[in-house]
């Protein structure tokens, strides 16, 4: 179990040494339970304040002008989206280890088989210690970025001037816990994809070294033709295992990816509209640091989407490159046995999935990221047009009231 202990001990799911099965890590369970408890406490406290002190309310009306009521509603909508996502994601993260345990075990077993083939058949050594420290560094960077450096601080700056201190502090804590849970989940998913990516890249490097020689030259480098055929069969076998691992990840994280990208798209659209709302519509005194805070607040979601899409896109390209190497060898091969092996693989690879997807709703690659950016731009233009239309109607209504009041005074 050296593979599992050294590589997967930092991921979202790890191997329990005594029982040889996957269990949820404590970090994820603790953060999920803590997020749920904090949300319940926050909602109960807010309800109590509204019932016990109806004259005070939650919003600091003395400090916020009347013209900012629509802006407050916008931030209330953003907060509602965040709280909704926190509740759903925390509950899902809490039980995903139990719901997907069998699929995770299958994934780890396939990765172990791939490592055995690479080590014993292809003589490729894997530096597990290096993977461990790289994974630890990525985890630390993700958590710091999500919680302290950018997201939480800027979110707190936005809230503290519009809500009372207790509500702002509790919302800030809930945001920190939710971001930690989301950050650990992102780290776990990307970590699994990177594990596939690094192994595929090592296989591609070896394959490229092989296929650059004609088959007749390769036959002289092996003990026999059977040895060459056996190695090519191992390449086709490991390629099928890679595709199977991709399908397992799609099964394990499919619903979570739908949840995350739906949340990120909705929140990103709302945040960018809020930036334009503050900067151009002047519903309160424009403040540069608040606009900068909103811009920085959007960065975690944008970087998370782009990073996940980029890693999945590069991994899919690596897997497809492996298939292209084998097909190139098929075109050069003269032996019937080698040709049969590679031709059979070419037929089988047509039905093998190499793309990461979210429950087959959409593929996870860079095209998804650009689709989200274009859709966000489209919805932003629509929201701005609705805002202009609302302002025109409001101006017409105020003018009508002024004319009516003037007529009344004259009479």
N, C-alpha and C positions, 0 to 999 in steps of 0.2 A: 504493500500500500504506500510505497514511497512517492509514487506519482500523485496520489490523491492528497497525501499529507503536505507535500511541498508546494503543489500548484494550486489546489483548490481550497486550502485552508483560509485564504483571504477573500474568496468569492462569496456570493450570497448564499450558496449552498455548499456544504463540505461533506467529507466522508467521516463517519464515526468509526474509529479504529476498531473498537471492540465488536460492534455488530455488523460492520461492513455495509452500512447503508447510509443514504444521504439524510441529513437532518438540517433544519433551518439554523442559521447562525443566530446567536443571541442578540447581536446588534439590531438585526432587522425586526425581530419579535419585540424587543424592548422599545424601539422607536415607534413601531406600529401601535402598541398598547398605550404608550405615553401620548401619542398624537390623539388617539381616541379620547383618552381621559381629559386632556387639556381642552379639546373641543367641547366636550360635555360640560366641563366646569365653566368655560367661557360663555356658552349659551345659557346655562343656568344663572350665572351672575348677571348677564345682560338682561335676562327676563326679570330677575329680581329688582334691578335698578329701574326698569321701566314701570313695574307695578308699584314699587314702594315710593319712588320719587318721580312721578310723571311730570312735575313741573320743571325738573332739571333736564331730562332727556339725556341722550348719549352724545349728541353733537353739541359742541361749544358754540351756541348761537351768539354769544356776546362777542366772540372773537372772529367769527366768520360772517361776512356781509350776506344780506338776503339774496343778492345776485348769484351767490355761489351754490344755491340749493341744487341746481342741476349737476354741478360738478361733484357735489357730495353724493348724489345718486349714482353718478358714474363710478366713483370709488367704492360705493356700496356694492355695485354690480361686480366689480373686480374682486372684492372681498368674498362675495357669495360664490363666485367661481372657484376661488382658492379653497374655501372651506368645503365646498362640495367635493372637489377633487381630493382633498385631504381625507375626508371620511371614507370615500369609496376606495381610494388607493391604500389607505392604512388597513382597512378590513381585508382587502384582497391580498396585500402583502403578508398579513397575519396568517392567512389560511392557504396561501399558494403552495407552501412546502408540503402540506398534506394532500392537496388536490393534484399536484403534479409530481409527486414523489417517484412514481414508477417511471415516468418519462425522463426524469433527471438521472435515475439509475441507469437507464438505457444509454443516455448520452455519455455518461462517464465511462461505462464499459466499452463503448465504441471508441472513445478517445484512448483508452488504455490499449485496445487492440491495434489502433493506428500507431501508437508509440512502440508497441512490440514489433510490428512490421518494419518500422523505420530503423529500429535498433538492430534487429537480428538479420533482416533480409537486405536492407540497404546500407547498413553500417553508419547510420546517422545518429549522432549523440545529441541529446537535448539537455541544455543547461537549465535544470529546474530551479537552482538557486537564483539564477538571474531573473527568471520569470517571477519568482517570489518578491524580489526587491523592486522590480519594475511595477508589479501589481500594487505593492504597498505604497510606492510613490504616487501612483495614479489615484489611489484611494484618498490619500492625504490631500492632494491637490484638489480633488473633486469636493471633498467635504469643506475645506477651507474656503473655496470659491463660492460654494452654495450658501454657506452659513455666515461667515464673518466678513470677508473682504468686500463683497459686493451686495448680494441679495438682501440679507437681513437688515444690515445697517441702512441701506437706502430705502427699504420698505418702511422702516421705523421713522426715518426722516419725513416721509410722505404723510404718515399717520399722526405724528405727534402734534401738529399744528391744527388738526381738524377734529380730533377726538380727545376725550379726557385721558389723563395719563394712565389710569389703570387699564382701560380698554386698549390703549395703544400698546402697553407692555404685554398684556396677555396675547394680543394678536401677533405681536412680534415673536413671542415664544412659540406659539402655534406654527407660525411661518418657519421658524428655525427647525422645529421637529419635522414638519412636512418636507422641507427641503432636504434634510438629512436622509429621510426615508427614500425620497425620490433619487437623491444622489447615490445612495448605496445600491438601489435597484439599477440605475444607469450603469454604475461601475460593474455590477455583476453581469449584466447582459453584454456590455462591451467586452468585458474580460473573457467571456465564453467565445465571442466572435473572434477576438484576437488570438485565442488558443488555436482555433481552426486556421486563421490566417497565417500564423507563423509556421505551422506544419505544412500547409499547402505550399508556401513559398520555398521551404526546404526541399520538398518533393519536386517543385518546378525547376529548381536549380539543378538537381540531379538529372531530371528528364532532359533539360536543355543541353546538358553535357553529353547525353547519350544520343539524342536524335540529330545532333550536328554531324555525326559520322554516318556514312552509308551502312546499310545492314550487312553487306559483305565484309566491311572492315570490323564491325562489331562482333561478328562471329569469330574472328581471330582473337578477340580480347576475352572471350568466354571459353570455358572448358569444352563446351559442346553447344549445339543448337538448342538442345533441350533446356540448358541453363538460361540462355537468352529468352526463350519462350516463357520459362517459369518467371523470370524477372518482369517481363511485360505483363504477364497475368497478375503479378503482385501489384503492379502499377494500376491496372484496371480495378483490382479489388480495393485498393486504398482510395481510389477516386470515388467508388461507390460508397465507401464508408464516410467520406467527406460529405457527399450529398445527403446521406442518411442523417448525419449530425446536423446539417442545416435544417432538415425537416423536423428533427427533434426540437431544435431551438424554436422553430416556428410554432410548434405545438405547445411548448412550455410557456413562451412569452407572448403568444399571439394576442390574447385579450388585453394583456398589459400594454402592448404597443398601441393598440387601438385607443385605450384609455389615455395614455401619455400624449400621443400626437393630437388627439381631439382636444385635450386640455391645453396643450401648448399653442395650437392654432387659435383657439378661442381667446386665450389670455393675451397672446401676442397682438391680435387684432384690437382688443380692448385697450391694451397699453399704448399702442401707437396712436389710436384715436384720442386717448387722453393727452398725449403729448401735443397733438395739433389743437386739441380743445383748450389747453392751458395757454399755448403760445399764440394762438390767432384769434380766439373768441373772447378772451379777457373776462372770464366769469369770476375771477378774482384778480388781485394785483399780481401780474406776472412775476415770477421769481425764478431766476436762472438756476439756482441750486435745486429747486423742485423739478424743473424740466430735466436737468442733468440726472437727478435721482431716478426719474422715470426711465430715461434712456438706459442707465446702467442696470435698472431693474429688469429690463428686457433681455439683457445679455445672457443670463444663465439659461433661459429657455432656448434662445437662438443658438447658443453654442452647444447645448445638449442635443438639439435636433440635428445640427450640422455634423457634430462628431459621430453620432450614431449612424446617420446616413452615409458619412464618408467611410467609416470602418466597414459597414456592410457592403458598400459599393466596391471597395478595394478587395475585400475577401471574395466576393462573387467573381470579380475579374481574375483573381488568382486561380480560382477553381476552373473557370472557363479556359484559362491559359493552359492548365494541365490537360484538359481535353484536346485543345488544339495541338499540343505537342504529340499526343498519341495519334491523332489523325494524320499529322504530318509524317509520322513514322510509318503509318499504314500506306501512304502513297509511295514511299520509297522502298518498302519491303518487297522482296522477290519470292521469298519462301512462302509456300501455301499455308503452312501452319501459322506463321507470324501474321500473314494477311488475314487469315480466318479469325485470329484472336482480336486484332485491332478493328476489323470490320464488324465483328459481333459487338465489340465495345461501342463503336460509333452508332450502331442501331439502338443499343440500350441507353446510351447517353441522351438520346432524344427525349426519353421519358423521365429522365432524372432532373429534379429541380435543383438549381444552383442559386436561386435568389431567396433572400430573406423577405418574409412577408408577415403581415399582421392579420392572422386568421383569414388569409386570402382576400381581405378587403383592399389592400394596396401593397405594393412592393416597397421595401425599405432600401432606398438607394438615393443618389443625389438628385434624381428626377423628382422624388417625393419632396425633398427640401425646396427645390425651385418651384414646385407646384404650390407648396404652402406659402412661399413668399409672394407668388403671383396672385393667389387667392386672397391673401391678406391685403395686398394693394387694391384689388378690386373692391373688397368690402369696405376698405377705408374710404375710397372715392364715393361709394354709395352712402356711407354714414355722413360724410361731409356735405353731400348734396341734400340729405335729409335735414341736416342742421341748418343749412342756408334757407331751405324751404320753411323750416320752423321759424327762423328769425323774420322772414318776410311776412309770414302770417301774423306773428306777434306784433310787428310794426303796424300792419294794417289794422289789427284789433285795437291797439293803443290809439291810433289816429281816429278810429270810429268812436271810441269812448270820449276822446277829447272834444270831437265835434258835437257829440250828444250832450256832454256836460255844458259846452258853450251855448247850445240852443236852449238848454234848460235855464241857464242864468239869464239869458236875454228875455225869455218869456216871464 
